[in-house]
Amino acid sequence: MRNVRRSRERGVTLVELVVTIAVLAIIAGALVPIAKFAVKRQKELDLRRSLRTMRQAIDLYKKFCDTGVIQKTGVDSECYPPDLDTLVDGVEKTGALGQKVKFLRRIPIDPMTNTKDWGLRSYQDEPDSNSWGHENVYDVYTTSEGKALDGKTHYKDW
């Protein structure tokens, strides 16, 4: 009788093992959508931060150009930068040889497309235009066609 009891006490039954695996599968199944939601939310936060950073740099460029700290680059520029690279490379200060004002350290990566290819709008373009007129950079947006977590807005409209 003792040998029978010892063998039953040592291991787990097949039923216990199946129940444990089923519970773990249910828990894992519930966590996957939560993890996907968290990743998408983080990408949205990164997108908002990147857009804000670039738009602030464009606004600062415009302010410096309007006040004469830097020179206007073209006739149709309206004191906006000619491209995003100008914000990174910098522009010489008026009256200060060799001194540059830089507005961005680098062009941020679009978290939705994982590229540095942002949609651009010129001051002369229509507000909802999807093509860039190449006169200047008035606004930036993502080229992603995805919808936000709210289910209503598209990322490119942010």
C-alpha positions, -999 to +999 in steps of 0.1 A: +000+000+000+029+024+007+043+022-028+010+031-044+006+062-022+041+075-029+038+072-067+006+092-066+020+120-044+052+125-065+038+137-098+010+157-114-019+141-131-027+146-167-059+165-158-040+190-136-015+196-163-043+202-190-061+226-166-030+246-159-021+249-196-057+259-204-056+287-177-022+299-190-036+300-226-066+321-215-044+345-197-020+348-226-049+353-250-062+382-229-028+399-228-021+399-265-047+426-274-036+447-244+000+445-256-010+455-292-030+484-278-001+496-257+023+494-287+000+514-309-006+540-282+032+544-277+036+549-315+008+576-314+026+594-286+059+593-305+041+606-336+026+635-317+060+643-301+078+642-335+052+664-352+053+689-323+092+690-324+093+697-362+065+722-361+082+741-333+114+741-353+096+755-383+079+782-362+113+792-347+128+794-382+099+816-392+103+838-362+141+842-367+136+851-404+108+876-396+129+893-370+161+894-392+182+870-371+186+849-403+181+859-439+152+851-461+161+823-485+138+829-515+112+853-529+083+829-524+096+814-491+074+836-468+102+831-443+097+793-440+125+768-445+131+754-480+132+718-466+136+698-434+174+694-440+178+731-436+165+729-401+192+702-393+221+718-412+214+753-399+214+788-413+240+815-409+231+843-386+228+877-402+260+897-396+278+869-379+302+851-402+306+814-395+278+813-368+249+790-376+216+786-360+204+750-360+168+742-353+168+704-352+195+679-342+181+653-366+149+647-386+128+624-365+117+590-378+080+587-385+069+560-360+040+549-383+061+543-414+096+538-398+111+562-423+123+598-424+099+605-453+074+630-440+046+646-459+053+683-464+031+713-473+042+747-486+026+779-474+012+782-510-004+747-509-040+741-499-044+732-462-055+696-470-031+691-500-012+658-502+014+671-526+043+694-518+048+725-539+085+727-531+084+764-524+090+760-486+080+739-456+050+753-438+037+720-423+046+683-418+024+653-415+028+615-416+022+596-448+006+567-430-030+558-440-038+543-406-065+553-382-059+564-347-071+545-316-102+567-315-113+550-347-122+583-363-092+603-372-064+594-397-028+599-387-021+621-417-047+646-404-028+652-371 
